[in-house]
């Protein structure tokens, strides 16, 4: 018995979850446009540094995730088509 079982539902769900993560990354600008939320100047400066670095890293991460998400959607489509074809094949052998 295999340790890993993959179903079309799991593959489809993974593609959708990646899409949700991408949407969160794309819409992060709204989180940082709220004015002075950090209070103390030292914390504010540290967060400004972090945010500046984060935007660069976020863009790279977002690009990689977009590529992964597209591949996951292709994998889901291929998986579903393979299941359909296997089912047809088994039905034609029985009939």
Buried (B, 14 or more C-beta within 10 A) or exposed (E): EEEEEEEBEEBBEBBEEBBEBBEEBEEBEEEEEEEEEEEEEEEEEEBEEEEEEBEEEBEEBBEEBBEBBEEBBEBBBEBBEEEEEEEEEEEEEEE
